[in-house]
Amino acid sequence: MAWTNGPLTLYHGTVGPFSDDIQANGIQLARCSLKTDFAQGFYLTRIYEQAVRYANQRYEEMMDDHHRLGNSFNPVCAAVVHFTIDRDDLGHLETLAFVQPTPDWREFVSHCHLPSNTHLAKKGGYYDVVYGPMAIDTGGVIADCEQISFHTQDAVALLVLQTVTIGKARIT
């Protein structure tokens, strides 16, 4: 089969209300978690099964909190939001990639966990996109997992929402 340089498919594992919000309002970077591996950003993967595992895990944790703490937020169901991005558009973004969990990767992750740090030193601000392994708090990596984080409005504007997969609770 010949290489066509077609669009790249990416997946975001989450829960029902958050997938509904993404569909209705788009990606809101200000709502993304701070102190994540590559700093505040919208995180995706090319691996559908990884997104499903994360969505199910997130659903179970939030449902446990909902029942145990009696809080009002009900995650409803696990959800995976499917996006595509044109590879040529992606190639024009300011990108940083870590193929292996090298010392540079560990240093970068540690830097991004510090309060109010940006990661594009020359320009200030953030790389548009960062790719690499997923860290564990102990400094290791999660085997067979990856993350692609989008950090700027220019970058998330290139993501095209395709479909959403939801489960009655979990995705199987």
Phi and psi in degrees as GROMACS dihedral restraints (atoms count N, CA, C in turn):
[ dihedral_restraints ]
;  ai    aj    ak    al  type     phi  dphi    fc
    3     4     5     6     1   -79.5    20    10
    4     5     6     7     1   143.2    20    10
    6     7     8     9     1   -69.6    20    10
    7     8     9    10     1   130.6    20    10
    9    10    11    12     1  -112.0    20    10
   10    11    12    13     1    -8.1    20    10
   12    13    14    15     1    58.0    20    10
   13    14    15    16     1    34.9    20    10
   15    16    17    18     1   -67.7    20    10
   16    17    18    19     1   178.2    20    10
   18    19    20    21     1   -62.9    20    10
   19    20    21    22     1   150.7    20    10
   21    22    23    24     1   -92.8    20    10
   22    23    24    25     1   130.7    20    10
   24    25    26    27     1   -95.6    20    10
   25    26    27    28     1   131.8    20    10
   27    28    29    30     1  -129.4    20    10
   28    29    30    31     1   153.4    20    10
   30    31    32    33     1  -129.1    20    10
   31    32    33    34     1   142.8    20    10
   33    34    35    36     1  -124.3    20    10
   34    35    36    37     1   113.1    20    10
   36    37    38    39     1   -84.1    20    10
   37    38    39    40     1   132.8    20    10
   39    40    41    42     1  -159.0    20    10
   40    41    42    43     1  -158.3    20    10
   42    43    44    45     1  -122.0    20    10
   43    44    45    46     1   164.8    20    10
   45    46    47    48     1   -47.3    20    10
   46    47    48    49     1   -56.5    20    10
   48    49    50    51     1   -61.1    20    10
   49    50    51    52     1   -33.7    20    10
   51    52    53    54     1   -72.3    20    10
   52    53    54    55     1   -37.1    20    10
   54    55    56    57     1   -67.1    20    10
   55    56    57    58     1   -37.3    20    10
   57    58    59    60     1   -61.0    20    10
   58    59    60    61     1   -42.0    20    10
   60    61    62    63     1   -65.0    20    10
   61    62    63    64     1   -41.2    20    10
   63    64    65    66     1   -62.0    20    10
   64    65    66    67     1   -42.8    20    10
   66    67    68    69     1   -65.5    20    10
   67    68    69    70     1   -38.4    20    10
   69    70    71    72     1   -81.0    20    10
   70    71    72    73     1   -38.3    20    10
   72    73    74    75     1  -119.8    20    10
   73    74    75    76     1    -2.7    20    10
   75    76    77    78     1    80.5    20    10
   76    77    78    79     1  -175.1    20    10
   78    79    80    81     1   -83.8    20    10
   79    80    81    82     1   124.2    20    10
   81    82    83    84     1  -108.7    20    10
   82    83    84    85     1    98.8    20    10
   84    85    86    87     1   -59.1    20    10
   85    86    87    88     1   -31.7    20    10
   87    88    89    90     1   -64.6    20    10
   88    89    90    91     1   -21.4    20    10
   90    91    92    93     1   -88.0    20    10
   91    92    93    94     1    -8.2    20    10
   93    94    95    96     1   -74.1    20    10
   94    95    96    97     1   150.5    20    10
   96    97    98    99     1   -63.9    20    10
   97    98    99   100     1   146.2    20    10
   99   100   101   102     1   -88.4    20    10
  100   101   102   103     1   166.3    20    10
  102   103   104   105     1    54.0    20    10
  103   104   105   106     1    39.4    20    10
  105   106   107   108     1   -90.5    20    10
  106   107   108   109     1   177.4    20    10
  108   109   110   111     1   -51.5    20    10
  109   110   111   112     1   -43.9    20    10
  111   112   113   114     1  -115.4    20    10
  112   113   114   115     1    27.0    20    10
  114   115   116   117     1    80.2    20    10
  115   116   117   118     1  -179.4    20    10
  117   118   119   120     1   -60.7    20    10
  118   119   120   121     1   126.9    20    10
  120   121   122   123     1  -176.9    20    10
  121   122   123   124     1   176.7    20    10
  123   124   125   126     1   -98.9    20    10
  124   125   126   127     1   118.1    20    10
  126   127   128   129     1  -102.3    20    10
  127   128   129   130     1   134.6    20    10
  129   130   131   132     1  -137.6    20    10
  130   131   132   133     1   176.2    20    10
  132   133   134   135     1  -145.0    20    10
  133   134   135   136     1   158.4    20    10
  135   136   137   138     1   -85.4    20    10
  136   137   138   139     1    -9.1    20    10
  138   139   140   141     1  -100.8    20    10
  139   140   141   142     1   106.5    20    10
  141   142   143   144     1   -56.9    20    10
  142   143   144   145     1   -45.1    20    10
  144   145   146   147     1   -61.4    20    10
  145   146   147   148     1   -34.7    20    10
  147   148   149   150     1   -64.5    20    10
  148   149   150   151     1   -44.1    20    10
  150   151   152   153     1   -63.3    20    10
  151   152   153   154     1   -39.1    20    10
  153   154   155   156     1   -63.5    20    10
  154   155   156   157     1   -46.4    20    10
  156   157   158   159     1   -58.8    20    10
  157   158   159   160     1   -44.6    20    10
  159   160   161   162     1   -65.0    20    10
  160   161   162   163     1   -44.3    20    10
  162   163   164   165     1   -60.3    20    10
  163   164   165   166     1   -44.7    20    10
  165   166   167   168     1   -64.6    20    10
  166   167   168   169     1   -42.6    20    10
  168   169   170   171     1   -62.7    20    10
  169   170   171   172     1   -45.7    20    10
  171   172   173   174     1   -62.2    20    10
  172   173   174   175     1   -43.1    20    10
  174   175   176   177     1   -59.5    20    10
  175   176   177   178     1   -48.8    20    10
  177   178   179   180     1   -63.3    20    10
  178   179   180   181     1   -42.1    20    10
  180   181   182   183     1   -63.3    20    10
  181   182   183   184     1   -44.9    20    10
  183   184   185   186     1   -71.0    20    10
  184   185   186   187     1   -35.7    20    10
  186   187   188   189     1   -67.7    20    10
  187   188   189   190     1   -38.1    20    10
  189   190   191   192     1   -60.9    20    10
  190   191   192   193     1   -46.0    20    10
  192   193   194   195     1   -61.9    20    10
  193   194   195   196     1   -40.6    20    10
  195   196   197   198     1   -59.7    20    10
  196   197   198   199     1   -45.0    20    10
  198   199   200   201     1   -76.0    20    10
  199   200   201   202     1   -46.2    20    10
  201   202   203   204     1   -69.7    20    10
  202   203   204   205     1   -44.1    20    10
  204   205   206   207     1   -94.4    20    10
  205   206   207   208     1   -12.4    20    10
  207   208   209   210     1    67.3    20    10
  208   209   210   211     1    23.1    20    10
  210   211   212   213     1   -72.8    20    10
  211   212   213   214     1   164.2    20    10
  213   214   215   216     1   -82.8    20    10
  214   215   216   217     1   -14.5    20    10
  216   217   218   219     1   -78.7    20    10
  217   218   219   220     1   119.7    20    10
  219   220   221   222     1  -109.7    20    10
  220   221   222   223     1   118.9    20    10
  222   223   224   225     1   -71.0    20    10
  223   224   225   226     1   -10.9    20    10
  225   226   227   228     1    65.9    20    10
  226   227   228   229     1   -59.4    20    10
  228   229   230   231     1  -162.2    20    10
  229   230   231   232     1   165.0    20    10
  231   232   233   234     1   -80.1    20    10
  232   233   234   235     1   149.0    20    10
  234   235   236   237     1  -146.7    20    10
  235   236   237   238     1   146.0    20    10
  237   238   239   240     1  -124.0    20    10
  238   239   240   241     1   122.6    20    10
  240   241   242   243     1   -96.8    20    10
  241   242   243   244     1   127.2    20    10
  243   244   245   246     1   -99.3    20    10
  244   245   246   247     1   131.6    20    10
  246   247   248   249     1  -127.5    20    10
  247   248   249   250     1   160.0    20    10
  249   250   251   252     1  -126.7    20    10
  250   251   252   253     1   157.1    20    10
  252   253   254   255     1  -142.7    20    10
  253   254   255   256     1   138.0    20    10
  255   256   257   258     1   -67.7    20    10
  256   257   258   259     1   128.9    20    10
  258   259   260   261     1   -63.3    20    10
  259   260   261   262     1   -34.6    20    10
  261   262   263   264     1   -67.0    20    10
  262   263   264   265     1   -40.7    20    10
  264   265   266   267     1   -62.9    20    10
  265   266   267   268     1   -43.9    20    10
  267   268   269   270     1   -60.0    20    10
  268   269   270   271     1   -39.7    20    10
  270   271   272   273     1   -65.4    20    10
  271   272   273   274     1   -18.9    20    10
  273   274   275   276     1   -90.4    20    10
  274   275   276   277     1    -3.4    20    10
  276   277   278   279     1   -85.5    20    10
  277   278   279   280     1   155.4    20    10
  279   280   281   282     1   -72.4    20    10
  280   281   282   283     1   109.8    20    10
  282   283   284   285     1  -126.2    20    10
  283   284   285   286     1   144.8    20    10
  285   286   287   288     1  -125.6    20    10
  286   287   288   289     1   131.3    20    10
  288   289   290   291     1  -129.6    20    10
  289   290   291   292     1   135.5    20    10
  291   292   293   294     1  -118.5    20    10
  292   293   294   295     1   113.8    20    10
  294   295   296   297     1   -81.1    20    10
  295   296   297   298     1   -35.1    20    10
  297   298   299   300     1  -126.8    20    10
  298   299   300   301     1   160.1    20    10
  300   301   302   303     1   -78.2    20    10
  301   302   303   304     1    74.1    20    10
  303   304   305   306     1   -82.4    20    10
  304   305   306   307     1   170.4    20    10
  306   307   308   309     1   -56.7    20    10
  307   308   309   310     1   -36.4    20    10
  309   310   311   312     1   -60.9    20    10
  310   311   312   313     1   -43.2    20    10
  312   313   314   315     1   -60.0    20    10
  313   314   315   316     1   -47.0    20    10
  315   316   317   318     1   -60.5    20    10
  316   317   318   319     1   -41.9    20    10
  318   319   320   321     1   -63.7    20    10
  319   320   321   322     1   -41.6    20    10
  321   322   323   324     1   -63.9    20    10
  322   323   324   325     1   -46.3    20    10
  324   325   326   327     1   -60.7    20    10
  325   326   327   328     1   -44.9    20    10
  327   328   329   330     1   -60.0    20    10
  328   329   330   331     1   -43.1    20    10
  330   331   332   333     1   -60.5    20    10
  331   332   333   334     1   -43.0    20    10
  333   334   335   336     1   -70.2    20    10
  334   335   336   337     1   -21.4    20    10
  336   337   338   339     1   -80.9    20    10
  337   338   339   340     1   -11.0    20    10
  339   340   341   342     1   -74.5    20    10
  340   341   342   343     1   152.5    20    10
  342   343   344   345     1   -65.8    20    10
  343   344   345   346     1   139.0    20    10
  345   346   347   348     1    48.6    20    10
  346   347   348   349     1    38.0    20    10
  348   349   350   351     1   -96.7    20    10
  349   350   351   352     1   137.4    20    10
  351   352   353   354     1   -96.3    20    10
  352   353   354   355     1   173.0    20    10
  354   355   356   357     1  -126.6    20    10
  355   356   357   358     1     4.2    20    10
  357   358   359   360     1  -110.0    20    10
  358   359   360   361     1    85.5    20    10
  360   361   362   363     1   -59.1    20    10
  361   362   363   364     1   -42.0    20    10
  363   364   365   366     1   -65.4    20    10
  364   365   366   367     1   -40.9    20    10
  366   367   368   369     1   -98.2    20    10
  367   368   369   370     1   -13.3    20    10
  369   370   371   372     1    74.4    20    10
  370   371   372   373     1   166.2    20    10
  372   373   374   375     1    81.4    20    10
  373   374   375   376     1  -150.8    20    10
  375   376   377   378     1  -124.4    20    10
  376   377   378   379     1   153.3    20    10
  378   379   380   381     1   -60.2    20    10
  379   380   381   382     1   151.0    20    10
  381   382   383   384     1   -65.4    20    10
  382   383   384   385     1   -44.0    20    10
  384   385   386   387     1  -139.2    20    10
  385   386   387   388     1   139.8    20    10
  387   388   389   390     1  -129.4    20    10
  388   389   390   391     1   136.5    20    10
  390   391   392   393     1  -123.5    20    10
  391   392   393   394     1   141.4    20    10
  393   394   395   396     1   171.1    20    10
  394   395   396   397     1  -175.3    20    10
  396   397   398   399     1   -66.7    20    10
  397   398   399   400     1   163.4    20    10
  399   400   401   402     1   -96.2    20    10
  400   401   402   403     1   129.4    20    10
  402   403   404   405     1   -85.8    20    10
  403   404   405   406     1   153.2    20    10
  405   406   407   408     1  -108.3    20    10
  406   407   408   409     1   147.5    20    10
  408   409   410   411     1   -50.9    20    10
  409   410   411   412     1   -28.6    20    10
  411   412   413   414     1   -79.4    20    10
  412   413   414   415     1    -0.8    20    10
  414   415   416   417     1   100.4    20    10
  415   416   417   418     1    -3.5    20    10
  417   418   419   420     1   -88.9    20    10
  418   419   420   421     1  -165.7    20    10
  420   421   422   423     1  -127.3    20    10
  421   422   423   424     1   156.8    20    10
  423   424   425   426     1   -88.4    20    10
  424   425   426   427     1   117.9    20    10
  426   427   428   429     1   -60.7    20    10
  427   428   429   430     1   143.1    20    10
  429   430   431   432     1    57.4    20    10
  430   431   432   433     1    30.4    20    10
  432   433   434   435     1  -127.9    20    10
  433   434   435   436     1   153.8    20    10
  435   436   437   438     1  -141.5    20    10
  436   437   438   439     1   167.4    20    10
  438   439   440   441     1  -144.9    20    10
  439   440   441   442     1   142.0    20    10
  441   442   443   444     1  -126.1    20    10
  442   443   444   445     1   114.5    20    10
  444   445   446   447     1  -109.9    20    10
  445   446   447   448     1   137.2    20    10
  447   448   449   450     1  -108.6    20    10
  448   449   450   451     1   126.6    20    10
  450   451   452   453     1  -117.4    20    10
  451   452   453   454     1    -7.6    20    10
  453   454   455   456     1  -128.2    20    10
  454   455   456   457     1   157.3    20    10
  456   457   458   459     1   -61.9    20    10
  457   458   459   460     1   -36.8    20    10
  459   460   461   462     1   -58.4    20    10
  460   461   462   463     1   -39.5    20    10
  462   463   464   465     1   -72.7    20    10
  463   464   465   466     1   -49.0    20    10
  465   466   467   468     1   -67.2    20    10
  466   467   468   469     1   -25.0    20    10
  468   469   470   471     1   -64.6    20    10
  469   470   471   472     1   -21.0    20    10
  471   472   473   474     1   -85.0    20    10
  472   473   474   475     1   -13.4    20    10
  474   475   476   477     1   -76.9    20    10
  475   476   477   478     1   127.7    20    10
  477   478   479   480     1  -107.3    20    10
  478   479   480   481     1   117.5    20    10
  480   481   482   483     1   -66.0    20    10
  481   482   483   484     1   130.2    20    10
  483   484   485   486     1  -107.2    20    10
  484   485   486   487     1   -69.4    20    10
  486   487   488   489     1  -146.4    20    10
  487   488   489   490     1   172.4    20    10
  489   490   491   492     1  -130.7    20    10
  490   491   492   493     1   132.5    20    10
  492   493   494   495     1  -104.8    20    10
  493   494   495   496     1   125.8    20    10
  495   496   497   498     1  -127.3    20    10
  496   497   498   499     1   158.2    20    10
  498   499   500   501     1  -116.7    20    10
  499   500   501   502     1   166.6    20    10
  501   502   503   504     1   -62.7    20    10
  502   503   504   505     1   -30.7    20    10
  504   505   506   507     1  -145.8    20    10
  505   506   507   508     1   -72.9    20    10
  507   508   509   510     1   -94.8    20    10
  508   509   510   511     1   158.6    20    10
  510   511   512   513     1   -95.4    20    10
  511   512   513   514     1   129.8    20    10
